[in-house]
């Protein structure tokens, strides 16, 4: 699903950035140029980032 129409960024692009090590909205923004035009995508992007980080943290907790 497209999250940022201005830049053509999908939810999978955002998840991939987090999987590659981005740990905040700012880091994802810098990697993908996300939310730098109209900004309408920012709330949805933040939600996706938070969900992905929570999943990673849960996986780490289970593995430990």
PDBQT receptor file of N, H, CA, C and O in Angstrom, charges set to zero:
ATOM      1  N   UNK A   1       0.839  -1.167   0.000  1.00  0.00    +0.000 N 
ATOM      2  CA  UNK A   1       0.000   0.000   0.000  1.00  0.00    +0.000 C 
ATOM      3  C   UNK A   1       0.896   1.247   0.000  1.00  0.00    +0.000 C 
ATOM      4  O   UNK A   1       1.894   1.316   0.717  1.00  0.00    +0.000 OA
ATOM      5  N   UNK A   2       0.515   2.209  -0.810  1.00  0.00    +0.000 N 
ATOM      6  H   UNK A   2      -0.296   2.153  -1.392  1.00  0.00    +0.000 HD
ATOM      7  CA  UNK A   2       1.271   3.456  -0.826  1.00  0.00    +0.000 C 
ATOM      8  C   UNK A   2       0.942   4.273   0.416  1.00  0.00    +0.000 C 
ATOM      9  O   UNK A   2      -0.225   4.483   0.749  1.00  0.00    +0.000 OA
ATOM     10  N   UNK A   3       1.974   4.723   1.084  1.00  0.00    +0.000 N 
ATOM     11  H   UNK A   3       2.922   4.553   0.814  1.00  0.00    +0.000 HD
ATOM     12  CA  UNK A   3       1.825   5.566   2.262  1.00  0.00    +0.000 C 
ATOM     13  C   UNK A   3       2.095   7.016   1.870  1.00  0.00    +0.000 C 
ATOM     14  O   UNK A   3       1.351   7.920   2.250  1.00  0.00    +0.000 OA
ATOM     15  N   UNK A   4       3.159   7.226   1.113  1.00  0.00    +0.000 N 
ATOM     16  H   UNK A   4       3.763   6.492   0.804  1.00  0.00    +0.000 HD
ATOM     17  CA  UNK A   4       3.536   8.566   0.652  1.00  0.00    +0.000 C 
ATOM     18  C   UNK A   4       3.344   8.636  -0.858  1.00  0.00    +0.000 C 
ATOM     19  O   UNK A   4       4.144   8.104  -1.628  1.00  0.00    +0.000 OA
ATOM     20  N   UNK A   5       2.272   9.299  -1.261  1.00  0.00    +0.000 N 
ATOM     21  H   UNK A   5       1.622   9.731  -0.635  1.00  0.00    +0.000 HD
ATOM     22  CA  UNK A   5       1.996   9.417  -2.686  1.00  0.00    +0.000 C 
ATOM     23  C   UNK A   5       2.964  10.382  -3.371  1.00  0.00    +0.000 C 
ATOM     24  O   UNK A   5       3.299  10.197  -4.541  1.00  0.00    +0.000 OA
ATOM     25  N   UNK A   6       3.406  11.391  -2.661  1.00  0.00    +0.000 N 
ATOM     26  H   UNK A   6       3.134  11.541  -1.711  1.00  0.00    +0.000 HD
ATOM     27  CA  UNK A   6       4.326  12.370  -3.249  1.00  0.00    +0.000 C 
ATOM     28  C   UNK A   6       5.626  11.714  -3.701  1.00  0.00    +0.000 C 
ATOM     29  O   UNK A   6       6.161  12.042  -4.761  1.00  0.00    +0.000 OA
ATOM     30  N   UNK A   7       6.131  10.785  -2.892  1.00  0.00    +0.000 N 
ATOM     31  H   UNK A   7       5.697  10.518  -2.031  1.00  0.00    +0.000 HD
ATOM     32  CA  UNK A   7       7.417  10.146  -3.175  1.00  0.00    +0.000 C 
ATOM     33  C   UNK A   7       7.285   8.694  -3.636  1.00  0.00    +0.000 C 
ATOM     34  O   UNK A   7       8.285   8.050  -3.953  1.00  0.00    +0.000 OA
ATOM     35  N   UNK A   8       6.051   8.176  -3.675  1.00  0.00    +0.000 N 
ATOM     36  H   UNK A   8       5.238   8.699  -3.417  1.00  0.00    +0.000 HD
ATOM     37  CA  UNK A   8       5.842   6.803  -4.117  1.00  0.00    +0.000 C 
ATOM     38  C   UNK A   8       6.410   5.772  -3.153  1.00  0.00    +0.000 C 
ATOM     39  O   UNK A   8       6.971   4.760  -3.574  1.00  0.00    +0.000 OA
ATOM     40  N   UNK A   9       6.260   6.034  -1.848  1.00  0.00    +0.000 N 
ATOM     41  H   UNK A   9       5.804   6.856  -1.506  1.00  0.00    +0.000 HD
ATOM     42  CA  UNK A   9       6.820   5.157  -0.825  1.00  0.00    +0.000 C 
ATOM     43  C   UNK A   9       5.715   4.267  -0.275  1.00  0.00    +0.000 C 
ATOM     44  O   UNK A   9       4.641   4.746   0.090  1.00  0.00    +0.000 OA
ATOM     45  N   UNK A  10       5.988   2.968  -0.219  1.00  0.00    +0.000 N 
ATOM     46  H   UNK A  10       6.860   2.579  -0.515  1.00  0.00    +0.000 HD
ATOM     47  CA  UNK A  10       5.002   2.008   0.269  1.00  0.00    +0.000 C 
ATOM     48  C   UNK A  10       5.260   1.631   1.719  1.00  0.00    +0.000 C 
ATOM     49  O   UNK A  10       6.304   1.946   2.290  1.00  0.00    +0.000 OA
ATOM     50  N   UNK A  11       4.281   0.949   2.297  1.00  0.00    +0.000 N 
ATOM     51  H   UNK A  11       3.433   0.693   1.833  1.00  0.00    +0.000 HD
ATOM     52  CA  UNK A  11       4.468   0.454   3.657  1.00  0.00    +0.000 C 
ATOM     53  C   UNK A  11       5.630  -0.530   3.713  1.00  0.00    +0.000 C 
ATOM     54  O   UNK A  11       6.351  -0.585   4.710  1.00  0.00    +0.000 OA
ATOM     55  N   UNK A  12       5.815  -1.302   2.656  1.00  0.00    +0.000 N 
ATOM     56  H   UNK A  12       5.229  -1.258   1.847  1.00  0.00    +0.000 HD
ATOM     57  CA  UNK A  12       6.922  -2.258   2.630  1.00  0.00    +0.000 C 
ATOM     58  C   UNK A  12       8.270  -1.542   2.581  1.00  0.00    +0.000 C 
ATOM     59  O   UNK A  12       9.237  -2.008   3.184  1.00  0.00    +0.000 OA
ATOM     60  N   UNK A  13       8.346  -0.417   1.872  1.00  0.00    +0.000 N 
ATOM     61  H   UNK A  13       7.561  -0.038   1.383  1.00  0.00    +0.000 HD
ATOM     62  CA  UNK A  13       9.575   0.383   1.864  1.00  0.00    +0.000 C 
ATOM     63  C   UNK A  13       9.934   0.829   3.283  1.00  0.00    +0.000 C 
ATOM     64  O   UNK A  13      11.097   0.793   3.685  1.00  0.00    +0.000 OA
ATOM     65  N   UNK A  14       8.919   1.247   4.025  1.00  0.00    +0.000 N 
ATOM     66  H   UNK A  14       7.974   1.276   3.698  1.00  0.00    +0.000 HD
ATOM     67  CA  UNK A  14       9.135   1.703   5.398  1.00  0.00    +0.000 C 
ATOM     68  C   UNK A  14       9.585   0.542   6.276  1.00  0.00    +0.000 C 
ATOM     69  O   UNK A  14      10.534   0.672   7.051  1.00  0.00    +0.000 OA
ATOM     70  N   UNK A  15       8.895  -0.603   6.152  1.00  0.00    +0.000 N 
ATOM     71  H   UNK A  15       8.125  -0.709   5.523  1.00  0.00    +0.000 HD
ATOM     72  CA  UNK A  15       9.269  -1.786   6.937  1.00  0.00    +0.000 C 
ATOM     73  C   UNK A  15      10.686  -2.238   6.606  1.00  0.00    +0.000 C 
ATOM     74  O   UNK A  15      11.441  -2.622   7.499  1.00  0.00    +0.000 OA
ATOM     75  N   UNK A  16      11.047  -2.193   5.334  1.00  0.00    +0.000 N 
ATOM     76  H   UNK A  16      10.434  -1.881   4.609  1.00  0.00    +0.000 HD
ATOM     77  CA  UNK A  16      12.402  -2.584   4.928  1.00  0.00    +0.000 C 
ATOM     78  C   UNK A  16      13.445  -1.659   5.545  1.00  0.00    +0.000 C 
ATOM     79  O   UNK A  16      14.510  -2.118   5.958  1.00  0.00    +0.000 OA
ATOM     80  N   UNK A  17      13.153  -0.366   5.612  1.00  0.00    +0.000 N 
ATOM     81  H   UNK A  17      12.287   0.007   5.277  1.00  0.00    +0.000 HD
ATOM     82  CA  UNK A  17      14.088   0.588   6.212  1.00  0.00    +0.000 C 
ATOM     83  C   UNK A  17      14.307   0.268   7.687  1.00  0.00    +0.000 C 
ATOM     84  O   UNK A  17      15.432   0.333   8.182  1.00  0.00    +0.000 OA
ATOM     85  N   UNK A  18      13.225  -0.078   8.386  1.00  0.00    +0.000 N 
ATOM     86  H   UNK A  18      12.311  -0.131   7.983  1.00  0.00    +0.000 HD
ATOM     87  CA  UNK A  18      13.342  -0.444   9.799  1.00  0.00    +0.000 C 
ATOM     88  C   UNK A  18      14.123  -1.749   9.929  1.00  0.00    +0.000 C 
ATOM     89  O   UNK A  18      14.982  -1.878  10.801  1.00  0.00    +0.000 OA
ATOM     90  N   UNK A  19      13.829  -2.703   9.071  1.00  0.00    +0.000 N 
ATOM     91  H   UNK A  19      13.131  -2.598   8.362  1.00  0.00    +0.000 HD
ATOM     92  CA  UNK A  19      14.561  -3.980   9.105  1.00  0.00    +0.000 C 
ATOM     93  C   UNK A  19      16.049  -3.783   8.837  1.00  0.00    +0.000 C 
ATOM     94  O   UNK A  19      16.872  -4.560   9.319  1.00  0.00    +0.000 OA
ATOM     95  N   UNK A  20      16.401  -2.751   8.073  1.00  0.00    +0.000 N 
ATOM     96  H   UNK A  20      15.732  -2.119   7.681  1.00  0.00    +0.000 HD
ATOM     97  CA  UNK A  20      17.809  -2.465   7.778  1.00  0.00    +0.000 C 
ATOM     98  C   UNK A  20      18.471  -1.637   8.873  1.00  0.00    +0.000 C 
ATOM     99  O   UNK A  20      19.651  -1.302   8.770  1.00  0.00    +0.000 OA
ATOM    100  N   UNK A  21      17.712  -1.302   9.929  1.00  0.00    +0.000 N 
ATOM    101  H   UNK A  21      16.753  -1.574  10.012  1.00  0.00    +0.000 HD
ATOM    102  CA  UNK A  21      18.340  -0.637  11.060  1.00  0.00    +0.000 C 
ATOM    103  C   UNK A  21      17.808   0.720  11.449  1.00  0.00    +0.000 C 
ATOM    104  O   UNK A  21      18.228   1.252  12.476  1.00  0.00    +0.000 OA
ATOM    105  N   UNK A  22      16.903   1.312  10.683  1.00  0.00    +0.000 N 
ATOM    106  H   UNK A  22      16.563   0.880   9.848  1.00  0.00    +0.000 HD
ATOM    107  CA  UNK A  22      16.332   2.603  11.072  1.00  0.00    +0.000 C 
ATOM    108  C   UNK A  22      15.528   2.410  12.350  1.00  0.00    +0.000 C 
ATOM    109  O   UNK A  22      14.727   1.479  12.443  1.00  0.00    +0.000 OA
ATOM    110  N   UNK A  23      15.731   3.274  13.329  1.00  0.00    +0.000 N 
ATOM    111  H   UNK A  23      16.381   4.030  13.254  1.00  0.00    +0.000 HD
ATOM    112  CA  UNK A  23      15.103   3.103  14.636  1.00  0.00    +0.000 C 
ATOM    113  C   UNK A  23      14.173   4.243  15.019  1.00  0.00    +0.000 C 
ATOM    114  O   UNK A  23      13.706   4.302  16.157  1.00  0.00    +0.000 OA
ATOM    115  N   UNK A  24      13.895   5.151  14.085  1.00  0.00    +0.000 N 
ATOM    116  H   UNK A  24      14.274   5.103  13.161  1.00  0.00    +0.000 HD
ATOM    117  CA  UNK A  24      13.012   6.269  14.389  1.00  0.00    +0.000 C 
ATOM    118  C   UNK A  24      12.425   6.822  13.099  1.00  0.00    +0.000 C 
ATOM    119  O   UNK A  24      12.890   6.515  12.002  1.00  0.00    +0.000 OA
ATOM    120  N   UNK A  25      11.388   7.648  13.257  1.00  0.00    +0.000 N 
ATOM    121  H   UNK A  25      11.010   7.897  14.148  1.00  0.00    +0.000 HD
ATOM    122  CA  UNK A  25      10.813   8.297  12.086  1.00  0.00    +0.000 C 
ATOM    123  C   UNK A  25      11.870   9.129  11.374  1.00  0.00    +0.000 C 
ATOM    124  O   UNK A  25      11.953   9.122  10.146  1.00  0.00    +0.000 OA
ATOM    125  N   UNK A  26      12.668   9.838  12.145  1.00  0.00    +0.000 N 
ATOM    126  H   UNK A  26      12.600   9.843  13.143  1.00  0.00    +0.000 HD
ATOM    127  CA  UNK A  26      13.695  10.695  11.552  1.00  0.00    +0.000 C 
ATOM    128  C   UNK A  26      14.655   9.899  10.668  1.00  0.00    +0.000 C 
ATOM    129  O   UNK A  26      15.009  10.338   9.574  1.00  0.00    +0.000 OA
ATOM    130  N   UNK A  27      15.071   8.730  11.150  1.00  0.00    +0.000 N 
ATOM    131  H   UNK A  27      14.783   8.374  12.039  1.00  0.00    +0.000 HD
ATOM    132  CA  UNK A  27      15.996   7.902  10.365  1.00  0.00    +0.000 C 
ATOM    133  C   UNK A  27      15.331   7.384   9.090  1.00  0.00    +0.000 C 
ATOM    134  O   UNK A  27      15.954   7.362   8.029  1.00  0.00    +0.000 OA
ATOM    135  N   UNK A  28      14.063   6.966   9.195  1.00  0.00    +0.000 N 
ATOM    136  H   UNK A  28      13.557   6.985  10.057  1.00  0.00    +0.000 HD
ATOM    137  CA  UNK A  28      13.339   6.511   8.009  1.00  0.00    +0.000 C 
ATOM    138  C   UNK A  28      13.147   7.678   7.047  1.00  0.00    +0.000 C 
ATOM    139  O   UNK A  28      13.314   7.525   5.837  1.00  0.00    +0.000 OA
ATOM    140  N   UNK A  29      12.801   8.825   7.577  1.00  0.00    +0.000 N 
ATOM    141  H   UNK A  29      12.665   8.950   8.560  1.00  0.00    +0.000 HD
ATOM    142  CA  UNK A  29      12.629  10.017   6.742  1.00  0.00    +0.000 C 
ATOM    143  C   UNK A  29      13.907  10.337   5.969  1.00  0.00    +0.000 C 
ATOM    144  O   UNK A  29      13.870  10.622   4.772  1.00  0.00    +0.000 OA
ATOM    145  N   UNK A  30      15.019  10.284   6.661  1.00  0.00    +0.000 N 
ATOM    146  H   UNK A  30      15.050  10.052   7.633  1.00  0.00    +0.000 HD
ATOM    147  CA  UNK A  30      16.292  10.597   6.011  1.00  0.00    +0.000 C 
ATOM    148  C   UNK A  30      16.662   9.567   4.950  1.00  0.00    +0.000 C 
ATOM    149  O   UNK A  30      17.221   9.917   3.911  1.00  0.00    +0.000 OA
ATOM    150  N   UNK A  31      16.351   8.298   5.208  1.00  0.00    +0.000 N 
ATOM    151  H   UNK A  31      15.897   8.014   6.052  1.00  0.00    +0.000 HD
ATOM    152  CA  UNK A  31      16.660   7.251   4.235  1.00  0.00    +0.000 C 
ATOM    153  C   UNK A  31      15.780   7.318   2.988  1.00  0.00    +0.000 C 
ATOM    154  O   UNK A  31      16.257   7.123   1.870  1.00  0.00    +0.000 OA
ATOM    155  N   UNK A  32      14.501   7.592   3.191  1.00  0.00    +0.000 N 
ATOM    156  H   UNK A  32      14.114   7.750   4.099  1.00  0.00    +0.000 HD
ATOM    157  CA  UNK A  32      13.535   7.488   2.089  1.00  0.00    +0.000 C 
ATOM    158  C   UNK A  32      13.029   8.831   1.567  1.00  0.00    +0.000 C 
ATOM    159  O   UNK A  32      12.302   8.867   0.574  1.00  0.00    +0.000 OA
ATOM    160  N   UNK A  33      13.396   9.918   2.208  1.00  0.00    +0.000 N 
ATOM    161  H   UNK A  33      13.987   9.889   3.014  1.00  0.00    +0.000 HD
ATOM    162  CA  UNK A  33      12.864  11.241   1.877  1.00  0.00    +0.000 C 
ATOM    163  C   UNK A  33      11.358  11.268   2.113  1.00  0.00    +0.000 C 
ATOM    164  O   UNK A  33      10.605  11.874   1.350  1.00  0.00    +0.000 OA
ATOM    165  N   UNK A  34      10.941  10.613   3.165  1.00  0.00    +0.000 N 
ATOM    166  H   UNK A  34      11.552  10.121   3.785  1.00  0.00    +0.000 HD
ATOM    167  CA  UNK A  34       9.540  10.424   3.519  1.00  0.00    +0.000 C 
ATOM    168  C   UNK A  34       9.000  11.633   4.258  1.00  0.00    +0.000 C 
ATOM    169  O   UNK A  34       9.661  12.163   5.151  1.00  0.00    +0.000 OA
ATOM    170  N   UNK A  35       7.813  12.070   3.897  1.00  0.00    +0.000 N 
ATOM    171  H   UNK A  35       7.276  11.640   3.171  1.00  0.00    +0.000 HD
ATOM    172  CA  UNK A  35       7.142  13.144   4.618  1.00  0.00    +0.000 C 
ATOM    173  C   UNK A  35       7.728  14.515   4.410  1.00  0.00    +0.000 C 
ATOM    174  O   UNK A  35       7.519  15.411   5.228  1.00  0.00    +0.000 OA
ATOM    175  N   UNK A  36       8.455  14.694   3.332  1.00  0.00    +0.000 N 
ATOM    176  H   UNK A  36       8.624  13.966   2.667  1.00  0.00    +0.000 HD
ATOM    177  CA  UNK A  36       9.116  15.981   3.114  1.00  0.00    +0.000 C 
ATOM    178  C   UNK A  36       8.369  16.885   2.134  1.00  0.00    +0.000 C 
ATOM    179  O   UNK A  36       8.790  18.015   1.889  1.00  0.00    +0.000 OA
ATOM    180  N   UNK A  37       7.273  16.395   1.578  1.00  0.00    +0.000 N 
ATOM    181  H   UNK A  37       6.931  15.477   1.777  1.00  0.00    +0.000 HD
ATOM    182  CA  UNK A  37       6.465  17.242   0.679  1.00  0.00    +0.000 C 
ATOM    183  C   UNK A  37       5.266  17.795   1.445  1.00  0.00    +0.000 C 
ATOM    184  O   UNK A  37       5.380  18.796   2.153  1.00  0.00    +0.000 OA
ATOM    185  N   UNK A  38       4.130  17.144   1.299  1.00  0.00    +0.000 N 
ATOM    186  H   UNK A  38       4.038  16.331   0.724  1.00  0.00    +0.000 HD
ATOM    187  CA  UNK A  38       2.911  17.659   1.927  1.00  0.00    +0.000 C 
ATOM    188  C   UNK A  38       2.761  17.241   3.380  1.00  0.00    +0.000 C 
ATOM    189  O   UNK A  38       2.084  17.927   4.146  1.00  0.00    +0.000 OA
ATOM    190  N   UNK A  39       3.379  16.124   3.781  1.00  0.00    +0.000 N 
ATOM    191  H   UNK A  39       3.929  15.567   3.158  1.00  0.00    +0.000 HD
ATOM    192  CA  UNK A  39       3.345  15.681   5.164  1.00  0.00    +0.000 C 
ATOM    193  C   UNK A  39       2.140  14.857   5.560  1.00  0.00    +0.000 C 
ATOM    194  O   UNK A  39       2.047  14.436   6.713  1.00  0.00    +0.000 OA
ATOM    195  N   UNK A  40       1.219  14.612   4.656  1.00  0.00    +0.000 N 
ATOM    196  H   UNK A  40       1.294  14.954   3.719  1.00  0.00    +0.000 HD
ATOM    197  CA  UNK A  40       0.018  13.835   5.003  1.00  0.00    +0.000 C 
ATOM    198  C   UNK A  40       0.334  12.396   5.388  1.00  0.00    +0.000 C 
ATOM    199  O   UNK A  40      -0.458  11.755   6.080  1.00  0.00    +0.000 OA
ATOM    200  N   UNK A  41       1.455  11.889   4.958  1.00  0.00    +0.000 N 
ATOM    201  H   UNK A  41       2.098  12.409   4.396  1.00  0.00    +0.000 HD
ATOM    202  CA  UNK A  41       1.827  10.499   5.219  1.00  0.00    +0.000 C 
ATOM    203  C   UNK A  41       2.442  10.290   6.602  1.00  0.00    +0.000 C 
ATOM    204  O   UNK A  41       2.567   9.152   7.055  1.00  0.00    +0.000 OA
ATOM    205  N   UNK A  42       2.817  11.346   7.260  1.00  0.00    +0.000 N 
ATOM    206  H   UNK A  42       2.715  12.270   6.893  1.00  0.00    +0.000 HD
ATOM    207  CA  UNK A  42       3.582  11.234   8.503  1.00  0.00    +0.000 C 
ATOM    208  C   UNK A  42       2.863  10.415   9.583  1.00  0.00    +0.000 C 
ATOM    209  O   UNK A  42       3.493   9.531  10.164  1.00  0.00    +0.000 OA
ATOM    210  N   UNK A  43       1.586  10.657   9.882  1.00  0.00    +0.000 N 
ATOM    211  H   UNK A  43       1.074  11.374   9.410  1.00  0.00    +0.000 HD
ATOM    212  CA  UNK A  43       0.951   9.846  10.927  1.00  0.00    +0.000 C 
ATOM    213  C   UNK A  43       0.937   8.351  10.596  1.00  0.00    +0.000 C 
ATOM    214  O   UNK A  43       1.241   7.529  11.460  1.00  0.00    +0.000 OA
ATOM    215  N   UNK A  44       0.592   7.994   9.369  1.00  0.00    +0.000 N 
ATOM    216  H   UNK A  44       0.345   8.662   8.667  1.00  0.00    +0.000 HD
ATOM    217  CA  UNK A  44       0.566   6.585   8.977  1.00  0.00    +0.000 C 
ATOM    218  C   UNK A  44       1.971   5.995   8.997  1.00  0.00    +0.000 C 
ATOM    219  O   UNK A  44       2.162   4.862   9.440  1.00  0.00    +0.000 OA
ATOM    220  N   UNK A  45       2.941   6.746   8.527  1.00  0.00    +0.000 N 
ATOM    221  H   UNK A  45       2.785   7.666   8.168  1.00  0.00    +0.000 HD
ATOM    222  CA  UNK A  45       4.327   6.264   8.524  1.00  0.00    +0.000 C 
ATOM    223  C   UNK A  45       4.807   6.025   9.948  1.00  0.00    +0.000 C 
ATOM    224  O   UNK A  45       5.448   5.008  10.216  1.00  0.00    +0.000 OA
ATOM    225  N   UNK A  46       4.513   6.931  10.857  1.00  0.00    +0.000 N 
ATOM    226  H   UNK A  46       3.992   7.756  10.640  1.00  0.00    +0.000 HD
ATOM    227  CA  UNK A  46       4.909   6.761  12.264  1.00  0.00    +0.000 C 
ATOM    228  C   UNK A  46       4.277   5.500  12.848  1.00  0.00    +0.000 C 
ATOM    229  O   UNK A  46       4.926   4.758  13.586  1.00  0.00    +0.000 OA
ATOM    230  N   UNK A  47       3.022   5.264  12.517  1.00  0.00    +0.000 N 
ATOM    231  H   UNK A  47       2.495   5.867  11.917  1.00  0.00    +0.000 HD
ATOM    232  CA  UNK A  47       2.327   4.079  13.004  1.00  0.00    +0.000 C 
ATOM    233  C   UNK A  47       2.996   2.799  12.499  1.00  0.00    +0.000 C 
ATOM    234  O   UNK A  47       3.203   1.861  13.268  1.00  0.00    +0.000 OA
ATOM    235  N   UNK A  48       3.328   2.760  11.231  1.00  0.00    +0.000 N 
ATOM    236  H   UNK A  48       3.160   3.522  10.605  1.00  0.00    +0.000 HD
ATOM    237  CA  UNK A  48       3.990   1.594  10.641  1.00  0.00    +0.000 C 
ATOM    238  C   UNK A  48       5.351   1.373  11.292  1.00  0.00    +0.000 C 
ATOM    239  O   UNK A  48       5.710   0.241  11.618  1.00  0.00    +0.000 OA
ATOM    240  N   UNK A  49       6.097   2.435  11.478  1.00  0.00    +0.000 N 
ATOM    241  H   UNK A  49       5.806   3.354  11.214  1.00  0.00    +0.000 HD
ATOM    242  CA  UNK A  49       7.421   2.343  12.096  1.00  0.00    +0.000 C 
ATOM    243  C   UNK A  49       7.293   1.801  13.521  1.00  0.00    +0.000 C 
ATOM    244  O   UNK A  49       8.041   0.905  13.913  1.00  0.00    +0.000 OA
ATOM    245  N   UNK A  50       6.357   2.335  14.290  1.00  0.00    +0.000 N 
ATOM    246  H   UNK A  50       5.750   3.063  13.972  1.00  0.00    +0.000 HD
ATOM    247  CA  UNK A  50       6.176   1.884  15.673  1.00  0.00    +0.000 C 
ATOM    248  C   UNK A  50       5.768   0.416  15.735  1.00  0.00    +0.000 C 
ATOM    249  O   UNK A  50       6.259  -0.330  16.583  1.00  0.00    +0.000 OA
ATOM    250  N   UNK A  51       4.871  -0.003  14.840  1.00  0.00    +0.000 N 
ATOM    251  H   UNK A  51       4.473   0.603  14.152  1.00  0.00    +0.000 HD
ATOM    252  CA  UNK A  51       4.454  -1.407  14.803  1.00  0.00    +0.000 C 
ATOM    253  C   UNK A  51       5.630  -2.313  14.464  1.00  0.00    +0.000 C 
ATOM    254  O   UNK A  51       5.809  -3.367  15.074  1.00  0.00    +0.000 OA
ATOM    255  N   UNK A  52       6.420  -1.902  13.498  1.00  0.00    +0.000 N 
ATOM    256  H   UNK A  52       6.275  -1.046  13.002  1.00  0.00    +0.000 HD
ATOM    257  CA  UNK A  52       7.568  -2.716  13.078  1.00  0.00    +0.000 C 
ATOM    258  C   UNK A  52       8.604  -2.814  14.196  1.00  0.00    +0.000 C 
ATOM    259  O   UNK A  52       9.154  -3.889  14.437  1.00  0.00    +0.000 OA
ATOM    260  N   UNK A  53       8.872  -1.708  14.876  1.00  0.00    +0.000 N 
ATOM    261  H   UNK A  53       8.425  -0.835  14.681  1.00  0.00    +0.000 HD
ATOM    262  CA  UNK A  53       9.823  -1.721  15.989  1.00  0.00    +0.000 C 
ATOM    263  C   UNK A  53       9.308  -2.592  17.132  1.00  0.00    +0.000 C 
ATOM    264  O   UNK A  53      10.089  -3.286  17.783  1.00  0.00    +0.000 OA
ATOM    265  N   UNK A  54       7.995  -2.559  17.380  1.00  0.00    +0.000 N 
ATOM    266  H   UNK A  54       7.361  -1.995  16.852  1.00  0.00    +0.000 HD
ATOM    267  CA  UNK A  54       7.411  -3.390  18.432  1.00  0.00    +0.000 C 
ATOM    268  C   UNK A  54       7.543  -4.870  18.081  1.00  0.00    +0.000 C 
ATOM    269  O   UNK A  54       7.828  -5.691  18.953  1.00  0.00    +0.000 OA
ATOM    270  N   UNK A  55       7.338  -5.213  16.819  1.00  0.00    +0.000 N 
ATOM    271  H   UNK A  55       7.106  -4.546  16.111  1.00  0.00    +0.000 HD
ATOM    272  CA  UNK A  55       7.494  -6.606  16.386  1.00  0.00    +0.000 C 
ATOM    273  C   UNK A  55       8.932  -7.076  16.566  1.00  0.00    +0.000 C 
ATOM    274  O   UNK A  55       9.171  -8.192  17.027  1.00  0.00    +0.000 OA
ATOM    275  N   UNK A  56       9.885  -6.230  16.203  1.00  0.00    +0.000 N 
ATOM    276  H   UNK A  56       9.691  -5.323  15.828  1.00  0.00    +0.000 HD
ATOM    277  CA  UNK A  56      11.297  -6.575  16.358  1.00  0.00    +0.000 C 
ATOM    278  C   UNK A  56      11.629  -6.768  17.843  1.00  0.00    +0.000 C 
ATOM    279  O   UNK A  56      12.315  -7.722  18.210  1.00  0.00    +0.000 OA
ATOM    280  N   UNK A  57      11.145  -5.870  18.685  1.00  0.00    +0.000 N 
ATOM    281  H   UNK A  57      10.588  -5.095  18.387  1.00  0.00    +0.000 HD
ATOM    282  CA  UNK A  57      11.399  -5.983  20.121  1.00  0.00    +0.000 C 
ATOM    283  C   UNK A  57      10.784  -7.266  20.686  1.00  0.00    +0.000 C 
ATOM    284  O   UNK A  57      11.384  -7.917  21.541  1.00  0.00    +0.000 OA
ATOM    285  N   UNK A  58       9.603  -7.625  20.214  1.00  0.00    +0.000 N 
ATOM    286  H   UNK A  58       9.116  -7.096  19.519  1.00  0.00    +0.000 HD
ATOM    287  CA  UNK A  58       8.949  -8.855  20.677  1.00  0.00    +0.000 C 
ATOM    288  C   UNK A  58       9.759 -10.083  20.263  1.00  0.00    +0.000 C 
ATOM    289  O   UNK A  58       9.915 -11.019  21.047  1.00  0.00    +0.000 OA
ATOM    290  N   UNK A  59      10.269 -10.080  19.042  1.00  0.00    +0.000 N 
ATOM    291  H   UNK A  59      10.142  -9.320  18.405  1.00  0.00    +0.000 HD
ATOM    292  CA  UNK A  59      11.089 -11.200  18.569  1.00  0.00    +0.000 C 
ATOM    293  C   UNK A  59      12.356 -11.334  19.402  1.00  0.00    +0.000 C 
ATOM    294  O   UNK A  59      12.777 -12.446  19.718  1.00  0.00    +0.000 OA
ATOM    295  N   UNK A  60      12.957 -10.221  19.756  1.00  0.00    +0.000 N 
ATOM    296  H   UNK A  60      12.614  -9.317  19.500  1.00  0.00    +0.000 HD
ATOM    297  CA  UNK A  60      14.180 -10.230  20.555  1.00  0.00    +0.000 C 
ATOM    298  C   UNK A  60      13.870 -10.756  21.956  1.00  0.00    +0.000 C 
ATOM    299  O   UNK A  60      14.646 -11.533  22.512  1.00  0.00    +0.000 OA
ATOM    300  N   UNK A  61      12.744 -10.337  22.527  1.00  0.00    +0.000 N 
ATOM    301  H   UNK A  61      12.113  -9.705  22.076  1.00  0.00    +0.000 HD
ATOM    302  CA  UNK A  61      12.363 -10.779  23.872  1.00  0.00    +0.000 C 
ATOM    303  C   UNK A  61      12.119 -12.275  23.910  1.00  0.00    +0.000 C 
ATOM    304  O   UNK A  61      12.499 -12.945  24.870  1.00  0.00    +0.000 OA
ATOM    305  N   UNK A  62      11.490 -12.800  22.877  1.00  0.00    +0.000 N 
ATOM    306  H   UNK A  62      11.181 -12.255  22.097  1.00  0.00    +0.000 HD
ATOM    307  CA  UNK A  62      11.204 -14.236  22.812  1.00  0.00    +0.000 C 
ATOM    308  C   UNK A  62      12.497 -15.027  22.650  1.00  0.00    +0.000 C 
ATOM    309  O   UNK A  62      12.647 -16.107  23.222  1.00  0.00    +0.000 OA
ATOM    310  N   UNK A  63      13.420 -14.491  21.873  1.00  0.00    +0.000 N 
ATOM    311  H   UNK A  63      13.298 -13.614  21.408  1.00  0.00    +0.000 HD
ATOM    312  CA  UNK A  63      14.689 -15.183  21.610  1.00  0.00    +0.000 C 
ATOM    313  C   UNK A  63      15.601 -15.190  22.838  1.00  0.00    +0.000 C 
ATOM    314  O   UNK A  63      16.447 -16.073  22.982  1.00  0.00    +0.000 OA
ATOM    315  N   UNK A  64      15.429 -14.211  23.716  1.00  0.00    +0.000 N 
ATOM    316  H   UNK A  64      14.742 -13.493  23.599  1.00  0.00    +0.000 HD
ATOM    317  CA  UNK A  64      16.322 -14.087  24.879  1.00  0.00    +0.000 C 
ATOM    318  C   UNK A  64      15.925 -14.933  26.008  1.00  0.00    +0.000 C 
ATOM    319  O   UNK A  64      16.586 -14.926  27.047  1.00  0.00    +0.000 OA
TER     320      UNK A  64
